[in-house]
């Protein structure tokens, strides 16, 4: 007797992957929608989020890691430019770049990563940046704090960033 194949929806696959990546059990994530950029992503249960001006700030429960989400007027990353440095300066004072990645693609979005150091609240800090283009507006995410201790969570959050359902359904129809 032939057993029917069970198909799992893409949404469920993404959710289960997220749960594994974030080290959380099923059901312990929160979806955040960044309206201005037209993207959504998930954060682990217990993590906080708030807005300060035009910044969306996500942080772990112990406040050892902060992720700053900000809308960028830059449409193409290319090389690390003065315009990009000016945007990062909204969070980091005197940002210095140590490395920039090659272009990547995830969930219909193009991304670049960069790492560096600078001043945050008068202390020298290491930072990481993910720049995403291809949504309604470009998005920059700057991670500060104990980056290595939270590597799994940072990557898990980055991997869940995708166009909101409304935006992914309307691509190419404008």
Buried (B, 14 or more C-beta within 10 A) or exposed (E): EEEEEEEEEEEEEBBEEBBEBBEBEEEEBBEBEBEBBBBBBBBBEEBEEEEEEEBBBBBBEEEEBBBBBBBBEBEEBEEBEEEBBEBBEBBBEEBEBEEBBEEEEBBEBBBBBBBBBBEBEEEEBBBBBBBBBBBBBBBBBBBBBEBEEBEEBBEBBBBBBBBBEEBBEEEEEE
